[in-house]
Amino acid sequence: MKLKLASTDSATDSVESCLDCLLKALANNSEYTSVKIQEMGVLPLLPSLLNPQSSCTPKVANIIAEVAKNEFMRSPCVEAGLIPPLIQLLNSTDQEVLLQTGRALGNICYDSHEGRSAVDLAGGAQIVAEHIKSLSQNTEPENEKLLTVFCGMLMNYSNDNDSLQAQLINMGVIPTLVKLLGIHSHNTALTEMCLIAFGNLAELESSKEQFASTNIAEELVRLFQKQTEHEKKEMIFEVLAPLAENDAIKLQLVEAGLVECLLDVVAQTVDGEREEDIAQLKTASDLMVLLLLGDESMQKLFEGGKGSVFQRVLSWIPSHNHQLQLAGALAIANFARNDGNCIHMVDTGIVQKLLELLDRHVEEGNVTVQHAALSALRNLAIPVVNKSKMLSAGVADVVLKFLPSEMPPVQFKLLGTLRMLIDTQAEAADQLGTNGKLVERLVEWCEAKDHAGVMGESNRLLSALIRHSKSKEVVRTVIQGGGVKHLVTMATSEHMIMQNEALVALGLIAALDLVAAEKDFVGASLVSVLHKLLSDERSAPEIKYNSMILICAVMGSEPLHKEVQSLAFIDVVSKLRAHENKTVSHQASLTEQRLTAQS
């Protein structure tokens, strides 16, 4: 086909028929026609035709919109200088001109850095945002079509571009779009465009505060309640997830009734075999757990343990569905974030449900469920009154079934749970501390260089078994298992709390069975570690105090005594007599007497 474009001075009719020809050709074969338009140098002729007064203008803008559907045409459109005249047309009052101009700009901006920069430079986004604001109340179909195009244009303009998204947020488009959603919720195309826009803007942290000051939560929940199709629900979910990361919005969503919607979705999809059921179940239950991460929203749903939501979530744990078991256990872990909730939950028998769940996963081992259930137990074990109750319920025995696990996240939670359980519980510490298999595994994990968390937790549990049992049998088990050298290393940790736990445990080892520990103390250079800790100005007062206690305790061993003498401890200790902390200075005097008496 032949294409020609009469120059502007010829009769409007011939221009008009040329434009019709072009549109027809583009509708027929967009790519081929666009290549021809490019080769024949048509684009540079178009700016002069984009004249607000001319009747051809909507067609010219339409041609540009059609051409710009092809990726390879977007930069040429910018280079041909089409953006400034198009943006001028945004000041028109003609609905058709605005519609085609919005389409043209939106298509040129789609995935095109050049297109966006040119629109940015010409200030196009601001004009479009103001149009949307002033047209937002009008629900006539033609107007809604225009609003949809304008929203789409802003999305293409800012998609995946932080600084342009921030620019739109600063222009105040969020409150405008939330209003649109409320007014035009009957219009599917416009509603979807708003949802895409929210999903797009919600990626930016700075948007969350603006969203929190609108009634987005109510609007989205209302929209969600009206949906029957899976795809539509998914679209709303995709907006809810990033928004629900904000604590204020979490609470608004809870108050707007989102939780009831989520529980309904779960009930409808739990036995579904279809892929979309499985996807929806996962999304809904994940979102439920996310809502429980906010302190206020969580407490509101707990309702003193009487809340229907809390009860429903509890019923997920015995479910046959792994995704629901996981969400149920994570939800319990989130409810268990303060002592009151934990005490109430242990008293109402949740521990048994979690233990049964764990038992089901010893063999079929779903790692995420194991991890979640252990997290819940660990949190429940924090209040002192819960520890003995949980121990008598057999928590330690079930947790120990996971000792063979090779999964670091499971190992980490297992260690944390046991450490919480034995805190202040001498009998349990004694029982676990004399369990050779456990101690052996702990010593193995103390060497897990790739997993700092597991390594730290095993060291802390090893120390806790000694500190809480104060038992010679436990000390023997740890010495025989090869744990002493790890406790000496732990005394040099960068975390003061861990240093201190190690020193107290080492002090108990020295007091309860110095003879058996002597060889390991020498091998691990305990004395020179203590010398470093006492000489280091940065060591906390507790560290200095416990290091001196330990020095006095090892003096009863001849080889260790010799090492103490060879390292001139007396100089370091006598300096500490002037320490500002009274406990430290007092212990320094006692230690100095001990060192002089035995030198």
C-alpha positions in Angstrom: 0.0 0.0 0.0 1.2 3.5 -0.6 1.4 6.1 2.1 1.7 9.7 1.6 1.0 12.6 3.9 0.0 15.8 2.2 1.8 18.9 3.6 -0.3 20.9 6.0 -1.3 23.7 3.6 -3.3 21.3 1.3 -7.0 20.8 1.9 -7.9 19.3 5.2 -9.9 16.6 3.4 -7.0 15.1 1.7 -5.0 15.1 5.0 -8.0 13.5 6.7 -8.2 10.7 4.2 -4.5 10.1 4.5 -4.9 9.8 8.2 -7.8 7.4 7.8 -5.6 5.3 5.4 -2.8 5.2 8.0 -5.2 4.1 10.8 -6.6 1.4 8.6 -3.1 0.1 7.7 -2.1 0.2 11.4 -5.2 -1.8 12.3 -4.3 -4.3 9.6 -0.6 -4.8 10.4 0.7 -2.5 13.0 4.3 -3.6 12.9 4.8 -3.5 9.1 3.0 -0.2 8.8 5.1 1.3 11.7 8.3 0.3 9.9 7.0 2.0 6.7 6.0 5.1 8.6 9.5 5.3 10.1 11.2 4.7 6.7 9.2 7.3 4.9 9.9 10.0 7.6 6.3 10.5 8.5 6.9 11.1 12.3 8.6 14.5 12.0 5.6 15.7 10.0 3.2 15.0 12.8 4.0 17.7 15.4 2.7 20.4 13.1 -0.6 18.5 12.7 -1.1 18.3 16.5 -2.8 21.6 16.5 -5.5 22.2 19.2 -7.7 24.0 16.7 -7.5 21.3 14.0 -10.3 18.7 13.5 -7.6 16.2 12.5 -5.9 16.3 15.9 -7.6 13.3 17.5 -6.7 11.1 14.5 -3.1 12.2 14.6 -2.9 11.4 18.3 -4.6 8.1 17.7 -2.0 7.2 15.0 0.8 8.0 17.5 -0.9 5.9 20.1 -1.1 3.0 17.6 2.4 3.4 16.4 3.8 3.5 20.0 2.3 0.1 20.7 5.5 -1.2 19.0 8.5 -1.0 21.2 10.9 0.0 18.5 8.8 3.1 17.7 8.9 4.7 21.2 12.3 6.4 21.0 11.7 7.6 17.4 8.4 9.2 18.6 10.4 11.1 21.3 13.1 12.0 18.8 10.5 13.3 16.3 9.6 15.9 19.0 6.0 14.6 19.5 6.0 14.9 23.3 5.8 18.7 23.8 2.9 19.2 21.3 1.0 16.2 22.9 1.4 17.6 26.3 0.1 21.0 25.0 -3.0 19.1 23.9 -3.6 18.0 27.5 -4.9 21.6 28.0 -7.7 20.9 25.5 -11.3 20.6 26.7 -12.3 18.2 23.9 -12.9 14.8 25.3 -11.7 12.9 22.2 -8.5 14.9 22.0 -7.8 14.2 25.6 -8.5 10.5 25.3 -6.2 10.0 22.2 -3.5 12.2 23.7 -3.6 10.2 27.0 -3.3 7.0 25.0 -0.4 8.3 22.9 1.5 9.5 26.0 0.8 6.3 27.9 2.0 4.1 25.1 5.2 6.1 24.5 6.0 5.9 28.2 5.5 2.1 28.3 8.8 0.6 29.4 10.6 3.5 27.7 13.2 5.5 29.6 13.3 8.1 26.8 9.5 8.5 26.8 9.3 9.0 30.5 12.1 11.5 30.6 10.5 13.6 27.9 7.1 13.6 29.6 8.8 14.4 32.9 10.7 17.3 31.3 7.5 18.7 29.8 5.6 18.4 33.1 3.0 16.1 31.7 2.3 14.0 34.8 1.2 17.0 36.8 -1.4 18.0 34.2 -2.8 14.5 34.0 -2.9 14.2 37.8 -4.9 17.4 38.0 -7.3 16.2 35.3 -7.9 13.0 37.2 -8.6 15.0 40.3 -11.1 17.4 38.6 -12.9 14.6 36.7 -13.0 12.2 39.6 -16.7 12.8 40.7 -18.1 12.4 37.2 -19.5 8.8 36.6 -20.6 9.1 32.9 -19.2 6.2 30.9 -17.2 8.5 28.5 -15.6 10.2 31.5 -14.8 6.9 33.1 -13.1 5.8 29.9 -10.9 8.9 30.0 -10.1 8.5 33.7 -9.0 4.9 32.9 -6.7 6.1 30.1 -5.2 8.8 32.3 -4.6 6.4 35.2 -3.0 4.0 32.8 -0.8 6.8 31.5 0.5 7.6 35.0 1.2 3.9 35.6 3.2 3.5 32.4 5.0 6.7 33.3 6.0 5.6 36.8 6.2 1.8 36.7 9.3 0.4 38.3 10.8 3.9 38.6 11.3 5.0 42.2 11.9 8.6 41.6 8.9 9.1 39.3 6.7 7.1 41.7 7.9 9.4 44.5 7.0 12.4 42.2 3.4 11.2 41.8 3.1 10.6 45.5 4.3 14.1 46.2 1.7 15.4 43.7 -0.9 13.8 46.0 -2.2 11.2 43.5 -2.8 8.6 46.3 -5.8 10.2 48.0 -7.2 11.0 44.5 -7.0 7.4 43.3 -8.5 6.1 46.6 -11.5 8.4 46.0 -11.8 7.2 42.4 -11.9 3.6 43.7 -14.8 4.5 46.0 -16.8 6.5 43.4 -16.3 4.2 40.4 -16.2 0.7 42.0 -18.9 -0.4 39.5 -16.5 0.2 36.6 -14.3 -2.8 36.2 -11.7 -1.3 33.9 -11.2 1.8 36.0 -11.2 -0.2 39.2 -8.5 -2.5 37.9 -6.4 0.4 36.8 -6.6 1.9 40.3 -5.5 -1.5 41.8 -2.5 -1.7 39.4 -1.6 1.9 40.4 -1.8 1.1 44.1 0.3 -2.1 43.7 2.8 0.0 41.8 3.0 2.9 44.3 2.8 0.7 47.4 6.2 -0.6 46.7 7.6 2.7 47.9 7.9 3.0 51.7 7.1 6.7 51.5 3.6 5.8 50.1 2.5 3.9 53.1 2.0 7.0 55.3 -0.1 8.6 52.6 -2.2 5.4 52.2 -2.7 5.2 55.9 -4.3 8.7 55.9 -6.9 7.6 53.4 -9.7 5.1 53.7 -8.0 2.6 51.4 -8.5 -0.2 53.9 -12.3 0.1 53.8 -12.4 0.6 50.0 -10.3 -2.5 49.4 -12.2 -4.7 51.8 -15.5 -3.5 50.3 -14.3 -4.2 46.8 -13.0 -7.6 48.0 -16.3 -8.6 49.4 -18.0 -8.0 46.0 -15.6 -10.2 44.0 -16.4 -13.7 42.9 -13.6 -14.3 40.4 -10.2 -15.6 41.4 -8.3 -13.2 39.2 -10.0 -10.2 40.7 -9.4 -11.4 44.3 -5.7 -12.0 43.4 -5.4 -8.4 42.1 -6.7 -7.0 45.4 -4.4 -9.4 47.4 -1.4 -8.0 45.5 -2.2 -4.6 46.7 -3.1 -5.7 50.3 0.2 -7.5 50.9 2.5 -4.6 50.5 0.1 -2.2 52.3 -0.3 -4.6 55.2 3.4 -4.3 56.0 2.5 -0.9 57.6 1.3 -1.3 61.2 -1.3 1.5 61.0 -2.8 0.0 57.8 -2.8 -3.5 59.4 -5.1 -2.1 62.2 -7.3 -0.3 59.6 -7.6 -3.6 57.6 -8.6 -5.5 60.7 -11.1 -2.8 61.7 -12.5 -2.8 58.1 -13.3 -6.6 58.4 -10.6 -8.0 56.2 -10.0 -10.9 58.6 -13.5 -12.3 58.1 -13.0 -12.2 54.3 -9.7 -14.1 54.7 -11.3 -16.7 56.9 -14.0 -17.2 54.3 -11.5 -17.6 51.5 -9.7 -20.2 53.7 -13.0 -22.1 54.4 -13.9 -22.1 50.7 -10.5 -23.2 49.3 -9.1 -25.6 52.0 -10.4 -28.7 50.3 -9.9 -27.4 46.8 -7.8 -29.3 44.3 -7.6 -26.5 41.7 -4.4 -24.5 41.4 -6.3 -21.3 42.0 -7.7 -22.7 45.2 -4.3 -23.6 46.4 -2.9 -20.2 45.5 -5.8 -18.3 47.2 -5.5 -20.4 50.3 -1.8 -19.6 50.5 -2.3 -15.9 49.9 -5.1 -15.5 52.4 -3.4 -17.4 55.2 -0.1 -15.6 54.6 -1.9 -12.3 54.7 -3.6 -13.3 58.0 -0.2 -14.0 59.5 1.1 -10.7 58.3 -1.8 -8.8 60.0 -0.8 -10.5 63.2 2.7 -9.0 63.0 1.4 -5.6 64.2 1.1 -5.4 68.0 -2.2 -3.5 68.0 -3.9 -5.6 65.3 -2.7 -8.8 66.9 -4.0 -7.8 70.3 -7.3 -6.7 68.8 -7.8 -10.2 67.2 -6.7 -12.0 70.3 -9.5 -10.5 72.4 -8.2 -12.0 75.6 -8.0 -15.4 73.9 -11.8 -15.4 73.4 -11.7 -13.9 69.9 -13.5 -15.9 67.2 -10.6 -15.2 64.9 -8.1 -16.6 67.4 -10.3 -19.7 67.8 -10.6 -20.2 64.0 -6.8 -19.9 63.5 -6.3 -22.5 66.3 -8.4 -24.9 64.3 -5.9 -24.6 61.4 -3.2 -26.4 63.4 -4.8 -29.9 63.3 -5.8 -29.4 59.6 -4.6 -31.9 57.0 -3.4 -29.0 54.8 0.3 -28.1 55.2 -0.2 -24.5 54.2 -2.8 -24.1 56.9 -0.8 -25.9 59.6 2.1 -23.5 58.7 -0.1 -20.4 58.9 -1.7 -21.6 62.2 1.6 -22.2 63.8 3.0 -18.9 62.6 -0.2 -17.2 63.9 0.3 -18.7 67.3 3.9 -17.6 67.3 2.7 -14.0 66.6 0.0 -14.1 69.2 2.7 -15.3 71.7 4.4 -11.9 71.7 3.6 -10.9 75.3 3.5 -12.7 78.6 -0.3 -12.4 79.1 -1.2 -14.0 75.8 1.4 -16.8 76.3 0.2 -17.7 79.8 -3.4 -17.8 78.6 -2.5 -19.9 75.6 -0.6 -22.5 77.6 -3.4 -22.7 80.1 -5.9 -23.4 77.3 -4.0 -26.4 75.9 -2.3 -25.0 72.8 0.9 -26.8 73.6 -0.7 -30.2 73.0 -1.9 -29.1 69.6 1.6 -27.9 68.6 3.2 -31.1 69.9 0.8 -33.3 67.9 1.6 -31.2 64.8 5.3 -31.6 65.3 4.8 -35.4 65.8 3.1 -35.5 62.4 6.2 -33.9 60.9 9.0 -35.9 62.4 8.6 -38.4 59.6 7.0 -36.5 56.7 9.2 -33.6 57.7 7.9 -30.4 56.2 10.7 -28.0 57.2 8.6 -24.8 57.2 6.0 -26.4 59.5 8.6 -27.7 61.8 10.3 -24.3 62.0 7.0 -22.5 62.6 5.8 -24.9 65.3 9.1 -24.6 67.1 9.0 -20.8 66.9 5.6 -20.9 68.6 6.8 -23.2 71.3 9.9 -21.1 71.9 7.8 -17.9 72.3 5.3 -19.7 74.6 8.2 -20.8 76.8 9.3 -17.2 77.6 7.1 -16.5 80.7 8.6 -18.3 83.8 5.2 -19.8 84.8 4.9 -21.6 81.5 8.2 -23.4 81.7 7.4 -26.1 84.1 3.9 -26.6 82.6 5.4 -27.1 79.2 8.1 -29.4 80.5 5.5 -31.6 82.1 3.5 -31.6 78.9 6.6 -33.3 77.3 7.8 -30.5 75.1 11.5 -31.3 75.5 11.0 -34.9 74.4 9.2 -34.0 71.3 11.7 -31.2 70.4 14.6 -33.7 70.9 13.1 -35.8 68.1 14.4 -33.1 65.7 18.0 -33.4 66.8 18.9 -35.3 63.6 17.6 -32.5 61.4 20.1 -31.2 58.9 18.1 -27.9 58.4 19.8 -24.9 60.0 16.5 -23.0 60.5 15.0 -26.0 62.4 18.3 -26.5 64.4 18.2 -22.8 65.3 14.6 -22.9 66.6 15.1 -26.2 68.4 18.1 -24.8 70.3 16.2 -21.6 71.2 13.2 -23.6 72.5 15.3 -25.8 74.7 17.2 -22.8 76.0 14.0 -21.0 76.9 12.5 -24.1 78.6 15.5 -24.8 80.9 16.0 -21.2 82.0 15.7 -21.3 85.9 14.6 -25.0 85.6 17.3 -27.0 87.4 15.8 -30.4 87.1 15.2 -30.1 83.3 18.7 -28.7 82.8 20.0 -31.6 84.7 18.1 -34.1 82.6 19.0 -32.6 79.3 22.6 -31.8 80.3 23.2 -35.5 81.1 21.8 -36.5 77.7 25.0 -37.6 75.9 23.4 -37.5 72.5 22.2 -34.0 72.9 25.5 -32.7 74.2 27.4 -34.5 71.4 25.1 -32.8 68.8 25.5 -29.4 70.5 29.3 -29.7 70.3 29.0 -30.6 66.6 26.8 -27.5 66.0 29.3 -25.3 68.0 31.5 -25.8 64.9 28.9 -24.8 62.4 31.0 -22.0 61.0 28.5 -21.5 58.0 25.6 -20.9 60.4 26.5 -18.3 62.9 23.0 -18.4 64.5 23.1 -22.2 65.1 26.7 -21.9 66.4 25.7 -19.1 68.8 22.6 -20.9 70.0 24.4 -24.2 70.6 27.1 -22.4 72.7 24.4 -20.6 74.7 22.5 -23.8 75.3 25.7 -25.7 76.4 26.4 -22.9 78.9 22.7 -22.8 80.0 22.7 -26.5 80.8 25.6 -26.0 83.2 24.4 -22.7 84.7 20.9 -23.8 85.4 21.7 -27.4 86.7 24.9 -26.5 88.6 25.4 -30.2 88.5 28.6 -32.2 88.5 27.1 -34.8 86.2 26.2 -32.2 83.6 29.7 -30.8 83.8 31.2 -34.3 83.3 29.0 -34.9 80.3 30.0 -31.6 78.7 33.7 -32.3 79.4 33.5 -35.8 77.9 31.6 -34.5 74.9 34.4 -32.0 74.2 32.4 -28.9 75.0 34.9 -27.0 77.1 37.0 -25.5 74.3 33.8 -24.1 72.8 32.9 -22.3 76.0 36.3 -20.8 76.2 35.9 -19.5 72.6 32.5 -18.2 73.5 34.1 -16.1 76.3 35.8 -14.1 73.5 32.5 -13.5 71.7 31.6 -9.9 70.5 28.3 -10.2 72.5 28.8 -9.3 76.1 25.8 -11.4 77.2 27.4 -14.5 75.6 30.8 -13.8 77.1 29.2 -13.6 80.5 27.2 -16.8 80.1 30.4 -18.6 79.0 32.5 -17.3 82.0 29.8 -18.2 84.5 29.6 -21.8 83.0 33.4 -22.1 83.0 33.5 -20.9 86.6 31.0 -23.7 87.5 33.1 -26.3 85.6 36.2 -25.2 87.6 34.4 -25.3 90.9 32.6 -28.6 90.3 35.3 -30.7 88.5 38.6 -28.9 88.0 40.6 -32.1 87.8 38.6 -33.4 84.8 38.6 -30.1 83.0 42.2 -29.2 83.6 43.5 -30.7 80.3 40.8 -28.9 78.2 41.4 -25.6 80.0 45.1 -25.8 79.1 44.5 -26.9 75.6 42.1 -24.0 75.0 44.5 -21.4 76.5 41.9 -20.4 79.1 44.4 -18.5 81.2 45.6 -16.2 78.3 42.0 -15.6 77.3 41.2 -14.4 80.8 44.4 -12.2 80.8 43.1 -10.6 77.5 39.7 -10.0 79.0 41.1 -8.4 82.1 43.6 -6.2 80.3 41.0 -5.0 77.7 39.7 -1.6 78.7 36.5 -2.3 76.8 35.5 -5.3 78.8 32.3 -4.7 80.8 32.4 -4.8 84.6 30.6 -8.2 84.7 33.2 -9.7 82.4 36.0 -8.4 84.6 34.3 -9.7 87.7 33.6 -13.2 86.4 37.1 -13.4 84.8 38.7 -12.8 88.3 36.3 -15.3 89.9 37.5 -17.9 87.3 41.2 -17.0 87.9 40.8 -17.8 91.6 38.9 -21.0 90.7 41.7 -22.4 88.5 44.5 -21.7 91.0 43.9 -25.1 92.5 45.3 -26.7 89.4 49.1 -26.9 89.2 49.6 -26.4 85.4 47.0 -23.6 85.3 48.5 -22.0 88.4 51.9 -21.9 86.6 50.3 -20.2 83.6 48.8 -17.6 85.8 52.1 -16.9 87.4 53.9 -16.6 84.0 51.4 -14.0 82.7 51.9 -11.4 85.4 48.3 -11.2 86.4 49.0 -9.3 89.5 49.7 -6.1 87.6 46.4 -6.2 85.7 44.4 -7.1 88.9 46.0 -4.5 91.1 45.0 -1.8 88.6 41.4 -3.0 88.9 41.4 -2.2 92.6 40.8 1.4 91.5 37.8 0.4 89.2 34.8 2.7 89.5 32.5 -0.4 89.9 32.5 -1.4 93.6 31.9 -5.1 92.9 34.9 -5.2 90.5 37.2 -3.3 92.8 36.3 -5.5 95.8 36.9 -8.7 93.7 40.2 -7.3 92.5 41.4 -6.9 96.2 40.3 -10.5 96.9 42.0 -11.8 93.8 45.2 -9.9 94.5 45.3 -11.5 98.0 44.8 -14.9 96.4 47.5 -14.4 93.8 50.1 -13.1 96.4 49.3 -15.8 98.9 49.9 -18.5 96.2 52.9 -17.0 94.3 
